[in-house]
Amino acid sequence: MVVKGIKSSKKPMMGWVCTYTPLELIYAAGFQPYRIFGHSNPVKNADSYIHPNYCQFVKSTIDVAVEDGYNFLEGVTFVNSCDAMRRLHDVWKEYVPTKFIYILDIPMGYSSLGLKYIRTEFEKFKIALENYTSNVIQEEVLEDAIDVFIESRSLFHSVNTLRFKNPPLIIGSEIMEITSEFFKSDPKIWNEQIKEKLTISGRNTTRSDIINKPRLILSGSPIHDVNFISFIEDCGFNVVYEDLCTGSKFFDIKINKSNDLLSVLGEAYLNRVPCARMMKIKDRAKNILNISKKYDANGIIHHSLKFCDTYLYDVPRLKELLIEKDLNVLFLESDGSLGSLNQLKTRIEAFLEIIKSQMR
């Protein structure tokens, strides 16, 4: 398997798999961060390396890695986010020759102890990068890296506001294309490209394929394939926000700069909109409720990858919290491959009819 579409500034590339990875440190160390996606096809060889009851993302990543699909990466940074990710780290370390491999630990609490812990973890990561590159990450270099990513997030939010309108001026699959480009591009190059996109006037809002479609929030497990979003839109929805670690939520992180840059990063990442791993279900429900109002959403699809215990565990309570606030919620579970989409079509279209009947 060959990975395509990389937009590089010729820096060596550092792979990463979790949104709690401090990309600013990777960039300040002289690497271009590259998000590892795996693939969306049936899993081929991963069951020979890992238990079959792990999510498709981890298994597809192993598929690509053991076939040298990520041999352009100089290093990979993992996060202790779930058992599947820990096993991915173990398999990669054992079977995929890589010059630099590191695993970060992230606390779950927002207390002063949690902030102290994450700062220590980021400092250890910084030292590991410095030891590997034989270069000290200077404060001004780290601050410049922070500024680059602050600009990236600001630019993304500017594009995302085009979805406030009804019908939206940009559709979900187009946003996911932009997001996917960010994950495999040098952020400075991406920033310049987005500035160009923002100078182009909005699309003609009379397009027949987006008018009068119900507005949808997609939540849940990471989704790496744009075609998944396109499929939901083809079923009759306008996806106006992705409450996903691979979608709009990825950019929802606020950095308040101060003299202690590692503390700044630690606080920003620890206080970002939580994923299921952080066990903050009421915070997650509150965030979804706020987004649904902000984007005037008619419904929510909460999707979980099969065997993703982290997200599946939360489903009953999360649905309950959202339905209590009169939100339309559909839960879907899939293996993440494109071959499973048609199995979901009937349920999505039935959900669409329920929402349309309320809009009449």
C-alpha positions in Angstrom: 0.0 0.0 0.0 1.3 3.4 -1.0 0.4 6.6 0.9 -0.3 9.5 -1.5 -1.1 13.2 -1.3 1.6 14.4 1.0 2.4 18.1 0.8 5.8 18.4 2.4 8.3 21.2 3.0 11.0 18.5 2.7 11.2 18.1 6.5 11.5 14.6 7.9 8.1 13.3 8.8 6.8 12.2 12.2 3.7 10.0 12.3 1.1 10.4 15.0 -2.3 8.8 15.8 -4.1 10.7 18.5 -5.2 14.3 18.9 -3.6 14.6 22.3 -0.2 14.5 20.6 1.4 17.9 20.9 2.1 18.7 17.2 3.8 21.9 18.1 6.6 20.1 19.8 7.0 17.8 16.8 7.1 20.7 14.4 9.5 22.7 16.7 11.9 19.7 16.6 12.1 20.0 12.8 9.6 17.4 11.7 6.5 17.6 9.7 3.6 15.9 11.6 1.8 13.3 9.6 -1.5 11.8 10.8 -1.6 8.0 10.3 -4.9 6.9 8.7 -4.7 3.2 8.0 -7.1 2.3 5.2 -10.9 1.7 4.6 -10.7 -1.6 2.9 -11.2 -5.1 4.4 -8.4 -5.9 6.8 -5.8 -8.3 5.3 -2.9 -9.3 7.5 -3.4 -7.5 10.9 -5.1 -10.5 12.5 -1.7 -12.3 12.3 -0.2 -9.6 14.6 -3.1 -8.6 16.9 -6.3 -10.0 18.3 -9.2 -9.9 15.8 -11.4 -8.0 18.3 -9.7 -4.7 17.8 -11.0 -1.7 15.8 -10.6 -1.4 12.1 -8.4 1.7 12.5 -5.8 -0.1 14.5 -5.9 -3.2 12.3 -5.8 -1.3 9.0 -2.9 0.8 10.3 -1.0 -2.5 11.0 -1.9 -3.6 7.5 -0.2 -0.6 5.9 2.7 -0.5 8.3 3.9 -4.1 7.9 3.8 -3.7 4.2 6.2 -0.7 4.4 3.4 1.8 3.6 4.8 4.2 6.2 8.5 3.7 5.5 8.7 7.5 4.6 8.2 8.2 8.3 11.3 8.8 10.4 9.4 8.3 13.6 6.0 7.7 15.1 4.5 9.1 18.3 1.8 7.1 20.1 -0.5 8.1 23.0 -1.7 5.8 25.8 -5.3 6.5 24.8 -6.8 3.0 24.8 -5.8 -0.6 24.9 -5.9 -0.9 21.1 -3.5 2.0 20.8 -1.1 0.4 23.3 -1.1 -2.8 21.3 -0.6 -0.9 18.0 2.5 0.6 19.6 3.7 -2.8 20.7 3.2 -4.3 17.2 4.8 -1.3 15.5 7.8 -1.4 17.8 8.3 -5.1 17.2 7.6 -5.5 13.5 8.0 -2.1 11.8 11.6 -0.7 11.5 11.4 2.9 12.6 14.1 5.2 13.8 12.2 7.0 16.5 9.2 5.5 18.5 7.7 7.2 21.5 4.5 6.7 23.6 2.9 9.6 25.6 0.8 9.2 28.6 -2.1 11.6 29.1 -4.0 12.0 32.4 -7.8 12.1 32.5 -8.3 14.8 35.1 -8.3 18.6 34.8 -7.0 19.2 38.3 -3.7 21.0 39.1 -2.2 17.5 39.5 -3.4 16.5 36.0 -1.9 19.7 34.5 1.4 19.1 36.3 1.4 15.5 35.0 0.8 16.4 31.4 3.5 19.1 31.5 5.9 16.5 32.8 4.9 14.2 30.0 5.4 16.9 27.3 8.8 17.8 28.8 9.9 14.1 28.6 8.7 14.0 25.0 10.6 17.2 24.3 13.8 15.8 25.8 13.4 12.6 23.7 13.0 14.6 20.5 16.1 16.7 21.4 18.2 13.6 22.2 17.1 12.0 18.9 17.9 15.1 16.8 20.9 16.3 18.8 19.3 19.7 18.9 17.8 21.7 21.7 14.3 23.0 21.0 14.7 26.7 21.7 11.9 28.7 23.3 11.5 31.0 20.4 11.3 28.1 18.0 8.6 26.4 20.0 6.7 29.7 20.2 6.9 30.1 16.4 5.6 26.5 16.1 2.7 27.3 18.4 1.9 30.4 16.4 1.8 28.3 13.1 -0.8 26.0 14.6 -2.8 28.8 16.2 -3.1 30.3 12.7 -4.1 26.9 11.2 -6.9 26.5 13.7 -8.1 30.1 13.2 -8.1 29.6 9.4 -10.1 26.4 9.7 -12.7 28.1 11.9 -13.0 30.8 9.3 -13.8 28.1 6.7 -16.1 26.3 9.0 -18.3 29.4 9.5 -19.4 29.0 5.9 -21.6 26.1 7.3 -23.5 28.5 9.6 -25.7 29.5 6.6 -28.7 27.4 5.5 -28.0 25.9 3.0 -24.3 25.8 3.9 -21.8 27.4 1.6 -19.5 24.4 1.9 -20.5 20.8 2.5 -19.1 18.4 5.0 -17.2 16.2 2.6 -15.4 19.3 1.3 -14.5 20.3 4.9 -13.2 16.8 5.5 -11.1 17.0 2.4 -9.6 20.2 3.8 -9.0 18.5 7.2 -7.4 15.5 5.6 -5.1 17.7 3.7 -4.0 19.4 7.0 -3.1 16.0 8.5 -0.6 15.2 5.7 0.7 18.7 4.9 3.2 21.0 6.3 1.0 23.4 8.3 2.6 26.5 6.8 1.9 25.3 3.3 -1.7 24.4 4.3 -2.2 27.8 5.9 -1.3 29.6 2.6 -3.6 27.3 0.6 -6.5 28.0 3.0 -5.9 31.7 2.7 -6.3 31.4 -1.0 -9.6 29.4 -0.6 -11.0 32.1 1.7 -10.4 34.7 -1.0 -12.7 32.8 -3.4 -16.3 33.9 -3.3 -18.9 31.5 -1.8 -20.7 28.9 -3.9 -24.1 29.4 -5.5 -26.5 28.5 -2.6 -29.2 27.4 -5.0 -27.6 24.1 -5.7 -30.3 21.5 -5.8 -28.3 18.9 -3.9 -28.0 20.9 -0.7 -31.2 22.9 -0.4 -33.7 21.8 2.2 -31.6 18.9 3.5 -31.7 18.4 7.3 -28.6 19.6 9.1 -26.6 16.9 10.8 -23.8 16.6 13.4 -21.7 13.5 13.1 -20.2 12.4 16.4 -18.2 9.4 17.8 -15.2 7.4 16.8 -12.5 8.8 14.5 -13.5 8.6 10.8 -10.6 8.8 8.4 -12.3 8.4 5.0 -14.0 11.3 3.4 -16.3 8.9 1.5 -18.0 8.1 4.8 -19.2 11.7 5.0 -20.1 11.8 1.3 -22.2 8.6 1.9 -24.2 10.3 4.7 -24.7 13.4 2.5 -25.8 11.2 -0.4 -28.5 9.7 1.9 -30.0 13.2 2.2 -28.3 15.1 5.0 -26.1 18.2 5.2 -23.3 17.4 7.6 -22.6 20.7 9.3 -20.1 19.7 12.0 -17.9 16.7 12.8 -17.7 16.0 16.5 -14.7 13.8 15.7 -11.0 13.7 16.5 -10.5 13.6 12.7 -13.0 16.4 12.0 -14.0 19.8 13.1 -13.4 19.0 16.8 -9.7 18.4 16.1 -9.3 22.2 15.6 -11.3 23.1 18.8 -8.3 23.8 21.0 -7.5 27.2 22.5 -3.9 28.2 23.5 -3.4 31.0 25.9 0.3 31.9 25.6 2.5 32.6 28.7 6.1 32.3 29.6 5.9 28.6 30.4 5.2 27.2 26.9 5.1 23.6 28.0 2.5 24.4 30.6 0.6 26.4 28.0 0.5 23.4 25.7 -0.3 21.0 28.5 -3.3 23.0 29.6 -4.6 23.5 26.1 -4.5 19.8 25.2 -5.8 18.6 28.5 -8.7 21.1 28.4 -9.7 20.5 24.8 -13.1 19.1 24.0 -12.8 15.6 25.5 -13.1 12.3 23.6 -14.6 9.2 25.1 -11.3 8.2 26.5 -11.3 11.1 29.0 -14.5 9.8 30.6 -16.2 13.2 30.7 -19.5 12.2 29.3 -21.5 15.1 30.6 -18.9 17.5 29.2 -19.2 15.7 25.8 -23.0 15.9 25.8 -22.9 19.6 26.7 -20.5 20.3 23.9 -22.7 18.4 21.4 -25.7 20.4 22.7 -23.9 23.7 22.3 -22.8 22.8 18.8 -26.3 21.7 17.7 -27.6 25.1 18.7 -24.6 27.0 17.1 -25.0 25.1 13.8 -28.8 24.8 14.0 -28.6 21.0 13.6 -31.8 18.9 13.2 -30.2 15.6 14.3 -27.1 13.8 15.4 -25.6 10.5 14.2 -23.3 9.0 16.8 -21.1 6.4 15.1 -18.8 3.9 16.8 -16.3 1.6 15.2 -16.9 -2.0 16.0 -14.9 -3.2 19.0 -14.2 0.5 20.0 -15.0 -0.2 23.7 -14.1 3.4 24.6 -17.0 4.8 22.6 -19.4 1.9 22.8 -19.4 2.0 26.6 -20.8 5.6 26.6 -23.5 5.1 24.0 -26.6 4.4 26.3 -25.9 7.3 28.6 -24.9 9.7 25.9 -28.0 9.0 23.9 -30.1 9.5 27.1 -28.5 12.9 27.8 -29.1 14.1 24.3 -32.6 12.8 23.9 -33.5 14.5 27.2 -32.8 17.8 25.4 -35.1 16.8 22.5 -32.3 16.1 20.1 -32.8 13.4 17.4 -30.1 10.8 17.8 -29.2 7.8 15.7 -26.5 5.4 16.9 -24.6 3.5 14.2 -21.9 0.9 14.6 -19.7 -0.2 11.7 -16.3 -1.7 11.0 -15.2 1.5 9.4 -14.7 0.0 6.0 -16.5 1.4 2.9 -18.0 -2.1 2.2 -20.2 -1.8 5.3 -21.9 1.4 4.3 -24.8 0.0 2.4 -25.8 -2.0 5.5 -26.3 1.4 7.2 -28.2 3.1 4.4 -31.7 1.9 5.4 -31.3 3.1 9.0 -29.9 6.5 7.9 -32.7 7.0 5.5 -35.3 6.1 8.1 -33.7 8.6 10.5 -33.9 11.2 7.7 -37.7 10.6 7.3 -38.3 11.1 11.0 -36.5 14.4 10.9 -38.2 15.5 7.7 -41.6 14.8 9.3 -40.7 17.1 12.2 -39.7 19.9 9.8 -42.9 19.9 7.8 
